[in-house]
């Protein structure tokens, strides 16, 4: 496994600014990258220069038509996660709408038990 690159400060700033209005979002870091959780379940985060989002199957199919790709760190796909296309990352309204879809999906999942 090669060493992962840090996300740019610009992307990190955008991540925190975009998620600020979502009060239920719990910010943490995973592998040194900013991530956000809801009821203990991760719903979005950064990985290198990518913005990762967890979505329902129907939403994943829809966003793939807009250019999203599966999230495949270390050669293994994370089943419900996609890499947001740049077109959505550059559109603040669309980005917030997709984050809300992720929150709606993850919010319906059972809370993750703390270890």
N, C-alpha and C positions, 0 to 999 in steps of 0.2 A: 504494500500500500504506500503510495507516494504521500508526501506531506500536503495537507490541504492548505489552500491560500486563504488568508483572512479576507473577509468582506471589506469593501471600500467604506470609508467613513461616510461618504455620500449615501450609500445604500443603507448603512446602519441608521443614519439620521432619518432617512425616509421611512424606514421600518418603524422606529419609535414614534415619529410624528403621525404617521398614518394610523397607528394602533391606539394612540392617546385617547380618542373619543370612545373607544370600546372599553367601558369600565370593568366589564367582567373578565377582561384579558389579564392573565397573570404572567408577568414577564420573568423569564429565567434565561439561563444560557445552557446550551448543550454542545459539547465539543468545542467550546469557546465562541459559539455563534448565538446571537440573540434569537430567542424563540418565545412563543406565547402559548399559554395553556388555558384550558377551561375545564373546571372540575377534575384537574389532574391529567387531562388528555391534551396532548399537543395538537394545535390546529394550524399553526403557521410558524415559519422561522426562516432564517437565512442559512445558506450553505455556499461558501465561496462567493461568487457574484450572482447567485441565484436566490430567488424568493420562492419558498416552498409553501404549498397550501394543501390542506387536507379537505377533500370534498366527497360528496356522495357519488355513486356511480353515474347517475344521470348528469350531474354537474360536471364530472370529469369528461364525459362524452362531449358535452357542449363546449367546454373550454378547450378541448383538444382541437376542435374545429377552428378555434381562434389562435392556434399555434402552441398551446401548452404541450409539454412533454412529460413522460413519467419521471419520477424522481428515483434515480438509481445510484445511490452512493455505494462505493466498494463493490460494484457489479451486481448488486442485489436490489431489485425494485422494492420500494416501500409502497405497499398495495394501494392505499387510498390517497397518496400524495402526488402532486404534479408540480412542475416548475412553471411558474407564471411567465407567459410571454412578455417581452419588453413592451409591446403595445399596451398591455393592461397596466404594467408597472408605471408607464408614463402618463396614464389617464387616472387622475386622482379619484374621480367619481366611480369609474369602473372598478378600480382597485378596492375601494371601500365596499362596493356592492358584492364583489367576490369574497372579500373577508367576511361580510355578513352571512353569505351563504355557508361559508366554512363554520362560522360560529353556530348557525342554525343546525347544521349537520352534527357537529361535535357536541353541542349542547343537548342533543337527544340521546347521546350515548350514555351508558351507565358511568357514574363517576369512578375514576381509577382509585383503588384503595392505596393508601400510603403504606410504605414498607417500614 
